């Protein structure tokens, strides 16, 4: 099974939950997870900033089966460039587009929180 977590809120509790969910889903023995994606947009883009409080978590999770994706439209709105985004994060033109593509590829959608 593949899961995509959608993060569009930059509140610390929401960002904490996103990291916790992305890593924790692999410890749930009731499901077999083959891949996880975390899509960040709107103020949730703060999750994948290079200077994010979650940078070390993102580095570790991305070494496994967790993919981080930043919405370019949200980056532009926040005045961010690719250089401001964590090296492990990819970018996509829009969050709506990448979420649609991932769901078409069989990813199950979960909104955080």
Secondary structure per residue as TSV (DSSP state, phi and psi in degrees):
chain	resnum	aa	ss	phi	psi
A	1	X	-	360.0	147.8
A	2	X	E	-122.0	141.6
A	3	X	E	-131.1	139.9
A	4	X	E	-118.9	127.0
A	5	X	E	-100.1	128.2
A	6	X	E	-105.3	120.9
A	7	X	E	-117.9	111.5
A	8	X	-	-123.1	10.4
A	9	X	-	-124.2	128.7
A	10	X	-	-88.3	7.4
A	11	X	-	-59.8	138.4
A	12	X	H	-54.9	-39.7
A	13	X	H	-64.0	-37.3
A	14	X	H	-69.8	-44.6
A	15	X	H	-64.5	-40.6
A	16	X	H	-57.6	-46.0
A	17	X	H	-62.4	-41.6
A	18	X	H	-59.6	-45.4
A	19	X	H	-66.5	-43.0
A	20	X	H	-62.5	-43.9
A	21	X	H	-65.8	-44.4
A	22	X	H	-62.0	-38.0
A	23	X	H	-85.8	-36.6
A	24	X	H	-72.6	-25.1
A	25	X	G	-61.3	-27.0
A	26	X	G	-72.6	-18.6
A	27	X	G	-89.9	-2.9
A	28	X	-	-81.2	106.2
A	29	X	T	-73.0	-7.2
A	30	X	T	-82.7	-10.0
A	31	X	S	-134.0	148.5
A	32	X	-	-101.4	113.5
A	33	X	-	-101.6	126.4
A	34	X	-	-102.6	-23.8
A	35	X	E	-160.2	149.5
A	36	X	E	-134.3	136.6
A	37	X	E	-122.7	145.5
A	38	X	E	-122.4	115.5
A	39	X	E	-104.5	122.7
A	40	X	E	-111.8	129.3
A	41	X	-	-145.8	178.7
A	42	X	G	49.4	-137.7
A	43	X	G	-74.3	-11.2
A	44	X	G	-67.1	-11.7
A	45	X	G	-60.4	-22.6
A	46	X	G	-58.9	-26.4
A	47	X	G	-57.2	-41.7
A	48	X	G	-101.8	14.2
A	49	X	B	-67.3	147.3
A	50	X	T	-59.7	-31.9
A	51	X	T	-97.9	16.9
A	52	X	-	-63.2	149.3
A	53	X	T	-63.9	-12.4
A	54	X	T	-104.1	10.6
A	55	X	H	-56.5	-44.0
A	56	X	H	-66.2	-40.5
A	57	X	H	-61.5	-43.1
A	58	X	H	-63.6	-42.3
A	59	X	H	-57.6	-49.1
A	60	X	H	-66.1	-47.8
A	61	X	H	-64.4	-35.4
A	62	X	H	-72.1	-14.3
A	63	X	T	-73.8	-18.5
A	64	X	T	-100.3	-132.2
A	65	X	T	-104.1	27.2
A	66	X	E	-110.6	126.2
A	67	X	E	-109.5	133.6
A	68	X	E	-110.1	134.8
A	69	X	E	-132.2	127.9
A	70	X	E	-104.1	136.6
A	71	X	E	-78.4	122.3
A	72	X	H	-65.5	-35.2
A	73	X	H	-62.7	-41.8
A	74	X	H	-68.7	-35.9
A	75	X	H	-61.5	-46.8
A	76	X	H	-60.2	-44.5
A	77	X	H	-62.2	-32.2
A	78	X	T	-90.0	-0.6
A	79	X	T	73.8	27.6
A	80	X	-	-101.1	149.9
A	81	X	-	-113.5	174.2
A	82	X	G	-58.2	-32.6
A	83	X	G	-65.7	-19.6
A	84	X	G	-86.7	-8.9
A	85	X	B	-99.2	145.0
A	86	X	-	-52.4	139.0
A	87	X	T	-58.5	-29.4
A	88	X	T	-79.6	-12.4
A	89	X	E	-89.0	139.0
A	90	X	E	-91.6	171.2
A	91	X	E	-122.9	156.5
A	92	X	E	-137.5	146.7
A	93	X	S	-53.1	-44.4
A	94	X	-	-142.1	150.8
A	95	X	H	-69.6	-38.1
A	96	X	H	-60.7	-42.9
A	97	X	H	-64.3	-48.2
A	98	X	H	-69.8	-35.4
A	99	X	H	-64.2	-39.4
A	100	X	H	-65.1	-45.0
A	101	X	H	-61.2	-45.8
A	102	X	H	-63.3	-40.7
A	103	X	H	-66.7	-34.5
A	104	X	H	-65.9	-27.5
A	105	X	T	-85.2	5.0
A	106	X	T	98.7	4.8
A	107	X	E	-71.4	139.5
A	108	X	E	-88.8	133.7
A	109	X	E	-90.8	131.1
A	110	X	E	-133.8	124.0
A	111	X	E	-84.7	131.5
A	112	X	E	-101.2	127.4
A	113	X	-	-81.4	360.0
